[in-house]
Amino acid sequence: DVSGALCISQAWPGMARTIYNDHKRFLETYLTPYPGFFFTGDGVYRTSEGYYQLTGRLDDIINISGHRLGTAEVEDIVAHHVAVAESAVIGYQHEIKGEGKMLSYVFVVLKKDSGYTQETLAAELRELISKKIAKYAAPDYVQVTQANLVQKLG
């Protein structure tokens, strides 16, 4: 069981070879972080059985109250809640707090028959994130939907 950055050791057909008018940026972004490997920008988890699970973009960073926070960090904590089947975290601009001020918004899909209400789960997730990261990281909004509703719509 190990987590890390997803890197590719061999080229494949159709692979990007540059960024238009900015080859230096291409080298710095994809080839310099892990010399000898192509850095995809994604995080990955490998189980002891050898299965791989993409954990999200490593460069998805939001700035909340002057703190840089990876959305994957918050998603990982949310995913460990017993009632959560899936989650996603985004940052968005706050009109009242001014330009550059971000708030976090958490989308959650409940497991079937979890018994949680929106209010109860939102409160528990805010508390969990506050304890595991910090108070500033607690989401401003938590939007919850049921797994069975997603399946019907999907």
C-alpha positions in Angstrom: 0.0 0.0 0.0 1.6 3.2 -1.2 0.5 6.7 -2.5 2.4 9.0 -4.7 2.7 10.8 -8.0 1.7 9.0 -11.2 4.7 9.0 -13.5 5.2 7.2 -16.8 8.6 5.7 -17.7 8.1 5.2 -21.5 6.7 7.4 -24.2 3.5 6.3 -26.0 2.0 7.3 -29.4 0.3 10.7 -29.3 2.0 11.8 -26.1 2.5 15.6 -25.7 6.0 16.6 -26.7 5.8 20.4 -26.0 3.6 23.3 -25.1 3.1 25.7 -28.1 5.5 28.6 -27.8 6.7 27.5 -24.3 8.8 24.3 -24.5 10.7 25.4 -21.3 7.4 25.3 -19.4 6.6 21.8 -20.8 10.0 20.5 -19.6 9.6 22.1 -16.1 6.0 20.9 -15.7 6.2 17.3 -17.0 9.9 16.2 -17.1 11.8 18.1 -14.4 9.8 17.0 -11.3 10.8 13.3 -11.7 13.9 13.1 -14.0 13.6 10.1 -16.4 9.8 10.0 -16.0 6.8 11.9 -17.5 4.9 13.4 -14.6 1.1 13.2 -15.3 0.1 15.6 -12.6 -2.1 13.0 -11.0 -1.9 11.3 -7.6 -2.2 7.5 -7.4 -2.7 4.9 -4.7 -1.3 1.3 -5.3 -2.8 -1.5 -3.1 -0.7 -4.3 -1.8 -2.4 -6.5 -4.5 -1.0 -4.2 -7.2 -4.2 -2.4 -8.2 -4.0 1.4 -8.9 -6.5 4.0 -8.0 -6.2 7.6 -9.3 -6.7 9.9 -6.3 -7.0 13.2 -8.2 -4.9 16.1 -9.6 -1.9 17.0 -7.5 -2.0 20.6 -8.8 -5.6 21.3 -7.8 -4.8 23.9 -5.2 -7.3 26.5 -3.7 -6.3 29.4 -1.6 -8.5 29.8 1.5 -7.8 32.6 4.0 -4.2 32.8 2.7 -3.6 29.1 3.0 -2.8 26.9 0.0 -4.9 23.7 0.3 -5.1 20.8 -2.1 -8.6 19.7 -3.0 -7.4 16.0 -2.8 -6.5 16.5 0.8 -10.0 17.4 1.7 -11.6 14.8 -0.6 -9.5 12.1 1.2 -10.8 13.1 4.6 -14.4 13.3 3.3 -14.1 9.9 1.7 -13.2 8.2 5.0 -16.6 9.2 6.5 -18.7 6.1 6.9 -21.7 7.6 5.0 -19.8 8.9 2.0 -19.7 7.0 -1.3 -18.0 9.7 -3.4 -17.0 13.3 -3.0 -15.5 16.3 -4.8 -14.1 19.6 -3.5 -13.9 22.9 -5.4 -13.0 26.4 -4.6 -15.0 29.4 -5.7 -14.6 33.2 -5.5 -16.5 35.0 -2.7 -18.1 38.2 -3.9 -18.3 39.9 -0.5 -14.9 38.9 0.8 -13.2 40.3 -2.3 -11.1 39.3 -5.2 -8.8 36.3 -4.6 -10.8 35.1 -1.5 -11.9 31.5 -1.9 -14.4 29.4 -0.2 -14.7 25.6 -0.4 -17.7 23.7 -1.6 -17.9 20.0 -1.0 -20.1 17.7 -3.1 -21.0 14.4 -1.5 -22.8 11.3 -2.7 -24.2 9.3 0.3 -24.0 5.6 0.5 -27.3 3.8 0.1 -29.4 3.7 3.3 -26.8 5.7 5.3 -29.5 7.4 7.5 -27.7 10.7 7.4 -29.4 14.0 6.7 -27.8 16.9 4.9 -27.4 18.9 8.1 -26.0 16.1 10.2 -23.5 15.0 7.6 -22.4 18.6 6.8 -21.8 19.3 10.5 -19.8 16.1 10.9 -17.7 16.7 7.8 -16.9 20.3 8.9 -15.8 19.0 12.3 -13.7 16.2 10.8 -11.9 18.5 8.3 -11.3 21.1 11.1 -9.7 18.4 13.2 -7.6 16.8 10.5 -6.5 19.9 8.6 -7.5 23.2 10.3 -10.6 25.3 11.0 -10.0 27.4 7.9 -10.3 24.3 5.7 -13.8 23.5 6.9 -16.1 23.8 3.9 -18.5 26.7 3.6 -21.1 24.6 1.7 -21.7 20.8 1.7 -24.1 19.6 -1.0 -25.4 16.1 -0.5 -27.2 13.7 -2.8 -28.3 10.1 -2.4 -26.5 7.3 -4.3 -29.7 5.8 -5.5 -30.7 9.2 -7.0 -27.4 9.4 -8.9 -27.9 5.9 -10.3 -31.5 6.8 -11.5 -30.2 9.9 -13.2 -27.0 8.4 -14.6 
